[in-house]
Amino acid sequence: MKLNQELTDEELIRKIADGKAMSPPIAQLYRQHYGMLEHYILKNSGTAADAADQIQEVMLVFVQLVSAGKFRGDAKISTVLFSICRNLWITELRKRKSTLIRNEKYMEEQEHITRYIDEQLEQQESLRVVMELFASLGKTCKTILSLFYYEELSMKEICKKLDFSSEQVLRNKKYKCLQNLTGQVRSSPAIKHLLLKALRHE
Amino acid sequence: MSEYNLEKLEAYLLNSLPTNERAEMEAEMKENSELREELEALKLTRQAIKMDGWKRTVSQVQDEFLSSRKSERASKQPRPIGATQLLLRIAASVVLVLAGSAMVVYFITTPEALAEKHNLTYSVPVMRTTDTLSSIEEAYRNGEFERVIALSQTPQPDQPIADFLGAMALLESGKVDSAITRMLEIQSGNRETGNSRFADELDYFLVKAYLQAQNYDQAGSVVHKIRADSGHTYYRNFTRSDLLKIKILKLKK
């Protein structure tokens, strides 16, 4: 039995892909890699607050890559996290009008970033828009959809947890919530191009 | 809107549609761009809902991590010292220095060192107006202490000086106990007669005799008496430090 022992890269990826009890593996990622990522941001015109924001985003992208099965351990976790971090930070610097010449240099010198990271980061923008639409839903809708798609609870469990009179009532409610959200997604000009692009790639 | 409802589209995404329905849907998707778009929007929506949950988890883990890192760093940094703490530290340092000094004094205080400091010898005063000395004074001056002792035991013209010189001769001869007895007798006699001749000298040489006899209680008591009287001839010969040293010798005994 392992006590107070850090997981290997493989074990970490397996735990994150499993999607249950995400906190311990993510906490290990923070313990092992936060310093390295923070150092990179601080050395490249960023502040500690910038680093905190960026690293949160890095972890989120990494979790998505693993969860979507796009990263299965074909590189070291530290390499992937660093690539995501550098890519995100360069994009952020580019957005900031105060970008210095040396930041442009980073962009020119940046190493080849794995294609799946590029794709994921591109999709990230659209996901962020959908998340904003999700955040604008009513509380009940958000709770039902989150419990179902994130917590992966069964309809029976959600029915009990949220005190619905029957599973059918809950099912109808969930359907309406999802329909409302996907409707907003489809009509959002901000993500229309991504949907079309995704369809073209199919 | 396509004829497919969301549940069916979800079943397709989860690969749980019956084979024939799946094939039917895929056939339609080739022709129907709206259906493809709807399916893509659903995929994106499902991902975004999951991402919202992950974001909450990541955010919570990050808060905990940064908070614990801050605590660790704070605990490693030396805390600023408050005024009270500073005073306590100074007091502790002073106590330490005093304790160290006390230890040094304790170890360097010996009966020999104290006796060395209080090693006065009584000298017979020479009066320019006096041409002759009594025989006992002459003997004392010449260091003939045994003769002085013998003469002091016989009647002398100036009995008080004969008694005193006798006591001094006993002390100089190393007969400390007899010297003490003799000096105490003289003091007792003086008290009865109200005579104060040699009173201060007797105090001083009693201290010397008591120190030699290692009778530190009595030595301390007489030193206290001398120090209590600023007009005493030997007032300046004894300090508080001497009293402390006598106490240390008593402890060491």
HADDOCK unambig.tbl for C-alpha pairs under 7 A between the chains (distance, minus, plus):
assign (segid A and resid 23 and name CA) (segid B and resid 57 and name CA) 6.46 0.50 0.50
assign (segid A and resid 23 and name CA) (segid B and resid 61 and name CA) 6.45 0.50 0.50
assign (segid A and resid 26 and name CA) (segid B and resid 58 and name CA) 6.92 0.50 0.50
assign (segid A and resid 27 and name CA) (segid B and resid 61 and name CA) 5.83 0.50 0.50
assign (segid A and resid 56 and name CA) (segid B and resid 58 and name CA) 6.59 0.50 0.50
assign (segid A and resid 56 and name CA) (segid B and resid 59 and name CA) 6.64 0.50 0.50
assign (segid A and resid 60 and name CA) (segid B and resid 54 and name CA) 6.74 0.50 0.50
assign (segid A and resid 60 and name CA) (segid B and resid 55 and name CA) 6.29 0.50 0.50
assign (segid A and resid 60 and name CA) (segid B and resid 58 and name CA) 6.89 0.50 0.50
assign (segid A and resid 127 and name CA) (segid B and resid 44 and name CA) 6.76 0.50 0.50
assign (segid A and resid 127 and name CA) (segid B and resid 48 and name CA) 5.28 0.50 0.50
assign (segid A and resid 130 and name CA) (segid B and resid 45 and name CA) 6.44 0.50 0.50
assign (segid A and resid 130 and name CA) (segid B and resid 48 and name CA) 5.92 0.50 0.50
assign (segid A and resid 131 and name CA) (segid B and resid 48 and name CA) 5.39 0.50 0.50
assign (segid A and resid 131 and name CA) (segid B and resid 49 and name CA) 6.74 0.50 0.50
assign (segid A and resid 131 and name CA) (segid B and resid 52 and name CA) 6.40 0.50 0.50
assign (segid A and resid 146 and name CA) (segid B and resid 49 and name CA) 6.18 0.50 0.50
assign (segid A and resid 146 and name CA) (segid B and resid 53 and name CA) 6.81 0.50 0.50
assign (segid A and resid 149 and name CA) (segid B and resid 46 and name CA) 6.80 0.50 0.50
assign (segid A and resid 149 and name CA) (segid B and resid 49 and name CA) 6.62 0.50 0.50
assign (segid A and resid 149 and name CA) (segid B and resid 50 and name CA) 6.01 0.50 0.50
assign (segid A and resid 150 and name CA) (segid B and resid 49 and name CA) 6.76 0.50 0.50
assign (segid A and resid 150 and name CA) (segid B and resid 50 and name CA) 4.71 0.50 0.50
assign (segid A and resid 150 and name CA) (segid B and resid 53 and name CA) 5.82 0.50 0.50
assign (segid A and resid 182 and name CA) (segid B and resid 41 and name CA) 5.94 0.50 0.50
assign (segid A and resid 182 and name CA) (segid B and resid 42 and name CA) 5.88 0.50 0.50
assign (segid A and resid 182 and name CA) (segid B and resid 45 and name CA) 6.23 0.50 0.50
assign (segid A and resid 185 and name CA) (segid B and resid 41 and name CA) 6.27 0.50 0.50
assign (segid A and resid 186 and name CA) (segid B and resid 41 and name CA) 5.98 0.50 0.50
assign (segid A and resid 195 and name CA) (segid B and resid 37 and name CA) 6.44 0.50 0.50
assign (segid A and resid 195 and name CA) (segid B and resid 40 and name CA) 6.31 0.50 0.50
assign (segid A and resid 195 and name CA) (segid B and resid 41 and name CA) 6.92 0.50 0.50
